[in-house]
Amino acid sequence: MLIQIAIVTQSYFWPIYFQSVKNTNAKQSGIDLLPLIVSNSLAMLCAGSITSRFGHYVPLMWFGPILLALGGGLFQLMSPNSSFGQWVGFQILSGAGYGACNQMPILAVQVVLTKPDIPTALVIIMFFQMLGGALAPSVGQNLFTDGLLRNLNKVPGVDGAAIVAAGATDFRTLVPAELMDAVVAAFNSALRDVFWFAFAAPALAWGISSLMEWRKLPDYSKQPEAEGNGVNDSGTPVKGIMKPER
């Protein structure tokens, strides 16, 4: 739930940063979100490969939230003048962190529980993942709106409520040119408040992951063959070989 809160918050508010602070349109802000999406997908593939190779999933549950928290925390360095390398790098950190750990709870329940309990556990995991995804925009939007109104109240000559209602791009039609920098700074500051939330959630997830029991995926390739009666290619009965099911 906590890592889902973090990634949904970042996925939701990075485009708002691009549109309100960097003055891009909706299409370009979606393109600018690609580093987060691509790094997430690649990290997920790497995490699956590493887990299959070594069998240990708990280290990725420690490592992933750290990267995800770093990506959220480093947003505090963002400003209207931030470089291309900064916002790409921060998104890559977050995407890699989420991709590394988001599937590990699903593996964990299949290792530590008996077969009758696994379906129930998987449903519980999916429930909390969806709960995190539902909570993130609501909490984040409240933090963003409150922070933005508070910041705009410090800028004389602007209607804070009207700017909030106008949205991340249309507010520029309501703001005089001489006040534009102050209003953009207000948006940037409000987004920093939201990204503290995106930092705290995975940091707490990392603390919880330290309580995970150290277990390893079973290596089915080394399991002894089941004994039974079968036949070889010539039809002669052979002991100790399980006849394959048709």
Salt bridges, closest charged atoms under 4 A:
ASP193 OD2 - ARG150 NH2 3.42
GLU213 OE2 - ARG215 NH1 3.46
ASP219 OD2 - LYS222 NZ 3.94
